[in-house]
Amino acid sequence: MPRDLALLKPSLQLVELPQGELLGEPGQRVSEVVFIEGGMVSLLTQMQDGSAIEIATLGRESIVGARAPPRKHRSNEPTDVQLVG
């Protein structure tokens, strides 16, 4: 694992995500992968009446946006920062 981290390290950037920030919207191109170091992120789905419900909760050691190579995949669900960490 440390060898893999060494390969990624030059491309990593530490950022603090504010509560309520949307990391992705349906149909939006995925431009970056986010490794969650702390806090909590919710994956949401939109109901027919327009309301949104949480379908998954991601916390420490989770990854958002890693389903496919960046810029080639479009997001399927909104991703919202719930807790800053």
Backbone as CSV, one residue per row, in Angstrom:
resi,resn,N_x,N_y,N_z,CA_x,CA_y,CA_z,C_x,C_y,C_z
1,MET,0.804,-1.208,0.000,0.000,0.000,0.000,0.846,1.272,0.000
2,PRO,1.940,1.361,0.773,2.737,2.586,0.767,3.270,2.941,-0.630
3,ARG,3.580,1.948,-1.450,4.062,2.216,-2.803,2.955,2.879,-3.632
4,ASP,1.719,2.405,-3.465,0.580,3.007,-4.168,0.378,4.459,-3.742
5,LEU,0.502,4.711,-2.457,0.347,6.073,-1.948,1.422,6.980,-2.525
6,ALA,2.632,6.484,-2.645,3.719,7.282,-3.208,3.412,7.688,-4.647
7,LEU,2.733,6.829,-5.393,2.363,7.157,-6.769,1.287,8.251,-6.817
8,LEU,0.369,8.214,-5.867,-0.730,9.188,-5.836,-0.350,10.530,-5.221
9,LYS,0.588,10.501,-4.300,0.888,11.676,-3.480,1.102,12.974,-4.268
10,PRO,1.826,12.976,-5.385,2.002,14.241,-6.111,0.684,14.857,-6.608
11,SER,-0.345,14.052,-6.751,-1.631,14.550,-7.264,-2.634,14.856,-6.160
12,LEU,-2.313,14.539,-4.918,-3.251,14.738,-3.813,-3.199,16.175,-3.305
13,GLN,-4.360,16.660,-2.897,-4.479,18.009,-2.352,-5.440,17.941,-1.173
14,LEU,-5.019,18.417,-0.008,-5.866,18.424,1.182,-6.787,19.643,1.126
15,VAL,-8.092,19.408,1.213,-9.072,20.494,1.213,-10.084,20.250,2.317
16,GLU,-10.637,21.315,2.846,-11.714,21.208,3.818,-13.014,21.510,3.082
17,LEU,-13.943,20.596,3.170,-15.219,20.740,2.474,-16.258,21.291,3.444
18,PRO,-16.871,22.420,3.118,-17.875,22.995,4.016,-19.167,22.183,4.017
19,GLN,-19.847,22.182,5.155,-21.129,21.496,5.262,-22.090,22.055,4.225
20,GLY,-22.798,21.153,3.552,-23.773,21.548,2.551,-23.219,21.615,1.142
21,GLU,-21.900,21.526,0.982,-21.317,21.583,-0.360,-21.713,20.339,-1.149
22,LEU,-22.127,20.549,-2.391,-22.459,19.430,-3.270,-21.203,19.012,-4.017
23,LEU,-20.840,17.751,-3.906,-19.653,17.237,-4.584,-19.987,16.684,-5.961
24,GLY,-21.250,16.470,-6.222,-21.652,15.956,-7.518,-23.143,16.087,-7.712
25,GLU,-23.546,16.261,-8.949,-24.960,16.341,-9.323,-25.209,15.319,-10.424
26,PRO,-26.417,14.766,-10.519,-26.714,13.807,-11.576,-26.399,14.387,-12.959
27,GLY,-25.694,13.609,-13.768,-25.349,14.017,-15.116,-24.079,14.845,-15.216
28,GLN,-23.580,15.330,-14.082,-22.360,16.140,-14.082,-21.142,15.234,-14.269
29,ARG,-20.198,15.671,-15.099,-18.972,14.898,-15.293,-18.169,14.865,-13.997
30,VAL,-17.653,13.696,-13.667,-16.795,13.541,-12.498,-15.412,14.043,-12.881
31,SER,-14.933,15.089,-12.202,-13.644,15.676,-12.550,-12.563,15.393,-11.516
32,GLU,-12.969,14.872,-10.355,-11.985,14.557,-9.326,-12.510,13.460,-8.418
33,VAL,-11.587,12.823,-7.745,-11.912,11.787,-6.772,-11.634,12.382,-5.393
34,VAL,-12.559,12.182,-4.453,-12.413,12.731,-3.109,-12.251,11.577,-2.124
35,PHE,-11.125,11.597,-1.394,-10.883,10.630,-0.324,-11.340,11.289,0.970
36,ILE,-12.323,10.720,1.628,-12.874,11.305,2.854,-11.972,10.928,4.033
37,GLU,-11.359,11.942,4.641,-10.469,11.728,5.790,-11.211,11.894,7.116
38,GLY,-12.305,12.620,7.086,-13.092,12.866,8.287,-14.420,13.475,7.884
39,GLY,-15.343,13.543,8.809,-16.663,14.081,8.505,-17.562,13.023,7.893
40,MET,-18.595,13.463,7.188,-19.573,12.541,6.625,-20.153,13.125,5.350
41,VAL,-20.323,12.282,4.352,-20.899,12.664,3.063,-22.101,11.771,2.801
42,SER,-23.158,12.331,2.254,-24.362,11.564,1.938,-24.536,11.446,0.424
43,LEU,-24.877,10.249,-0.027,-25.317,10.051,-1.405,-26.832,10.140,-1.370
44,LEU,-27.398,10.937,-2.260,-28.836,11.190,-2.261,-29.455,10.686,-3.554
45,THR,-30.745,10.442,-3.520,-31.490,10.159,-4.741,-32.740,11.020,-4.734
46,GLN,-33.142,11.418,-5.911,-34.309,12.297,-6.006,-35.563,11.470,-6.235
47,MET,-36.582,11.766,-5.458,-37.864,11.085,-5.562,-38.699,11.735,-6.672
48,GLN,-39.767,11.072,-7.076,-40.624,11.600,-8.143,-41.237,12.949,-7.790
49,ASP,-41.465,13.193,-6.493,-42.057,14.471,-6.087,-41.022,15.598,-5.972
50,GLY,-39.750,15.287,-6.285,-38.694,16.296,-6.253,-37.896,16.327,-4.963
51,SER,-38.376,15.652,-3.930,-37.625,15.623,-2.675,-36.439,14.662,-2.811
52,ALA,-35.470,14.793,-1.923,-34.288,13.931,-1.953,-34.223,13.120,-0.674
53,ILE,-33.775,11.871,-0.797,-33.556,11.029,0.376,-32.131,10.480,0.330
54,GLU,-31.603,10.212,1.510,-30.255,9.677,1.621,-30.276,8.178,1.325
55,ILE,-29.382,7.731,0.436,-29.313,6.300,0.117,-28.038,5.661,0.645
56,ALA,-27.058,6.485,1.035,-25.816,5.957,1.607,-25.126,7.066,2.381
57,THR,-24.397,6.668,3.411,-23.600,7.586,4.198,-22.147,7.134,4.110
58,LEU,-21.269,8.059,3.776,-19.848,7.754,3.652,-19.076,8.549,4.682
59,GLY,-18.131,7.905,5.320,-17.321,8.571,6.331,-15.848,8.351,6.075
60,ARG,-15.067,8.410,7.134,-13.617,8.266,7.052,-13.235,7.025,6.255
61,GLU,-12.225,7.192,5.421,-11.682,6.139,4.571,-12.618,5.754,3.431
62,SER,-13.561,6.632,3.083,-14.438,6.414,1.934,-13.917,7.214,0.747
63,ILE,-14.403,6.858,-0.434,-14.002,7.538,-1.666,-15.259,7.931,-2.430
64,VAL,-15.278,9.160,-2.946,-16.380,9.656,-3.767,-15.831,9.931,-5.168
65,GLY,-16.529,9.451,-6.191,-16.152,9.747,-7.565,-15.168,8.791,-8.191
66,ALA,-15.009,7.602,-7.630,-13.986,6.673,-8.124,-14.549,5.518,-8.939
67,ARG,-15.743,5.648,-9.464,-16.346,4.542,-10.218,-15.695,4.305,-11.569
68,ALA,-15.158,5.372,-12.147,-14.567,5.291,-13.478,-13.510,6.381,-13.594
69,PRO,-12.696,6.331,-14.635,-11.676,7.380,-14.781,-12.325,8.759,-14.806
70,PRO,-11.711,9.737,-14.127,-12.259,11.096,-14.142,-12.483,11.600,-15.561
71,ARG,-13.504,12.418,-15.715,-13.911,13.064,-16.961,-14.570,12.116,-17.959
72,LYS,-14.639,10.818,-17.650,-15.295,9.882,-18.562,-16.588,9.339,-17.963
73,HIS,-16.833,9.642,-16.723,-18.004,9.130,-16.010,-18.872,10.300,-15.574
74,ARG,-20.160,10.107,-15.622,-21.090,11.122,-15.120,-21.697,10.623,-13.816
75,SER,-21.895,11.530,-12.905,-22.463,11.208,-11.604,-23.898,10.720,-11.758
76,ASN,-24.276,9.767,-10.924,-25.645,9.257,-10.928,-26.502,9.871,-9.839
77,GLU,-25.860,10.364,-8.777,-26.633,10.895,-7.657,-25.946,12.105,-7.061
78,PRO,-26.728,13.000,-6.448,-26.127,14.117,-5.736,-25.321,13.597,-4.548
79,THR,-24.205,14.255,-4.245,-23.367,13.904,-3.107,-23.174,15.166,-2.292
80,ASP,-23.594,15.135,-1.031,-23.677,16.319,-0.189,-22.838,16.129,1.065
81,VAL,-22.013,17.131,1.415,-21.231,17.091,2.650,-22.174,17.366,3.821
82,GLN,-22.256,16.420,4.772,-23.144,16.568,5.923,-22.405,17.069,7.168
83,LEU,-21.222,16.521,7.404,-20.427,16.926,8.581,-19.019,17.234,8.145
84,VAL,-18.491,18.358,8.605,-17.105,18.717,8.321,-16.213,17.895,9.219
85,GLY,-15.100,17.450,8.698,-14.188,16.653,9.524,-12.838,16.926,9.133
